[in-house]
Amino acid sequence: MCEASGRCGGCGEAPVRRRAAPACSRPRPCVKCGDGPAAVVIRIGDAFCRACFREYFVHKFRAMLGKNRVIFPGEKVLLALSGGMASSAMLRQVQEGLSRETAKRLRFVPGLIYIDEGAVCGQSLVQREQTLTRMEALLQETGFPYYLASLEQALELPGSILRRGPGGDSEPSPSYKAAVEGFIQQQRQEEANGDGGTSPAGLGTQDGPAGGSHAHLPAAARTEELLRLFDAAETLTAKEELLQMLRSHLLLHTARTQGYTKVMTGESCTRVAIKLLTNLALGRGAFLAVDTGFVDSRHGDVTVVRPMRDYMAKEIAFYNHFFGVPTVITPPLHAKRREKTSIHRLMENFLLGLQVDFPSTISTVYRTGEKLSVAPAESNGELQRCLLCLCALDIAGEEELALEPTLVKEDTGNGAESRAAFIPLLCYSCRLTFKEMGPPATLPPYVRTEAQRRNCRALMKQQIQEFLLEDDEEEPGGS
């Protein structure tokens, strides 16, 4: 009997010969300069050496800001840092863009903020203190004003954080060209007066944190209150949405109190594609352009921009590795039961799994989101905006949109504290999440206060409705 395996060619057959890789294969040349060997292959046919990859990375960031022209010279911009790969790379781009050696320097005034979320991520007090110490050291090295906050501070926010601020699309914005010319004239005048104009952004090195914020943990009572809020959430999906809501509200409050008109976040192209499909599964299809676009102006006076949304996670990882960008990695949201995962993580595993076999998956989803319009998320009246996400209430024709199952029939309290009192104030997606957030008494105080205020205003409007003039009613004497 023949004992040779089929691979070696048994029964007198010639052994199958495989093509062996050459012992010393020649490295691929850089597609840009053609001289140096390629150090990274971003896509098929896009092989760059380290120098060209750095130029490519920097140009991409500058092109994203220059193409959209939403950040004006001299404007205060708050950079939201999590310590992860994308936000750390974003900080490095801003640092290099403001340096004196740069040919075309950035002209805005940056500030940094880090929010400690260790309480809901399963970190101990010692681990949280270590993370805060490392982040504060990184922020101090930049020389920019910085703010250290904890997620517990979101429980002390005012109710006004859930109201749209002045400005936005209703007010005419100044011309970008006029703003640049005015900024250049101001610089020339400062140089003529002897001020020197050494810093284009008017920044000085700051050794300590801005606003009196120090690296210390909040009171234990606040941490327990925050944990009760997250423990009341029934699913991990609701906890993920609750964490994003508190984080965005805290960023918005810091920007408003410190005078920042723009907030930069570090979502990459990979993260944007995952968020797009996740929000689609959560019923936020009408707001995808606002949630994933470059500009998010739902808050009016503060605009959120996402300059890293053109970078794949692979590009960011290679850039940080090649050029020594420091990062501080924190654990994700803590889950007691691993088998009960969230829609966010399921969608992330699904997309990343497809990306392995089909490398254009992430970019295809991302480019599809570029074609969406922000019109469905816009609304003029306060009562026509969602209480939690501030997007337009997509509840017109509830029977047609199958919103009836989301309405809570039974009350869990009295008056404004009942669960049914919150439902008319929420959009379709927030209604689904709100049902899994536990009793209304566990919600943050500022959410309950604003809900009570809106219900009172809605009741007052209903009582005087017959005395109000409709918008489309014809003016007297106008024919």
Helices and strands as residue ranges (DSSP letters): G 6-8, E 40-43, E 46-48, H 50-68, E 76-81, H 85-98, E 109-116, H 125-142, E 146-150, G 151-156, G 159-162, G 168-170, H 176-192, G 210-212, H 220-232, H 236-258, E 262-264, H 269-281, G 285-287, H 288-292, E 295-296, E 303-305, H 313-322, H 343-357, H 361-369, G 375-377, G 382-384, G 404-406, G 415-417, H 419-422, G 423-425, H 428-434, G 440-442, H 445-463, G 465-467
